[in-house]
Structure formats: structure tokens, C-alpha cells
């Protein structure tokens, strides 16, 4: 199973979040999920906010176009990125084909 899938033009990512990391970064695959390191602590939604900010920058979309669909209180999350403008070269994601 891949850590991503397309829903029309939107990208769904299965993520494993590592809060309180030394820097924000993609960190490979962990149990069939994309591991993402985030500097923020998981207190008061700060890690979720930092994740949204990080992903919006990586995929060249507004923060409003990144939504945590499930797992807000967990390290395992399903994140939707609406119509990503860019796919980071460090990720092995096949772009969606427009119809």
C-alpha cells in the first residue's frame, strides 16, 4: 500500500508525525506512512498547525488547502492537499492526470 492516493485532483497522504524534532522535514517511510518531522510540540494543536504550514510550503498551496481529515490527536494522520501546485522531488509521488 502506498502512503498516498489521489482523490480527483486532491492528494491524500497517510502520515506519521514526529513532533519536537530538530527541524521540519520529510523523513522516509514508517509503517507504510510518510514520516514527517515537525519542530513544534504536540501541545494545543501546535504540531498540527506546523504540519499544515510545512505541507503548504512543500506542495505550493495555501494553508487553507491543507486539511487534516483524521488523526488530529494522533501521530498517524490522513492529510488532504487540494490541487497541489508542486510535488516535492524528494517524494515518490506520481502526479494525477487531469481529465
Secondary structure, 3 states (H helix, E strand, C coil): CCCEEEECCEEEEEEEEECCCCCCEEEEEECCEEEEECCCCCCCCHHHHHHHHHHHHHHCCCHHHEEEEECCCCCEEEEEECCCCCCCCCCCCCCCCCC
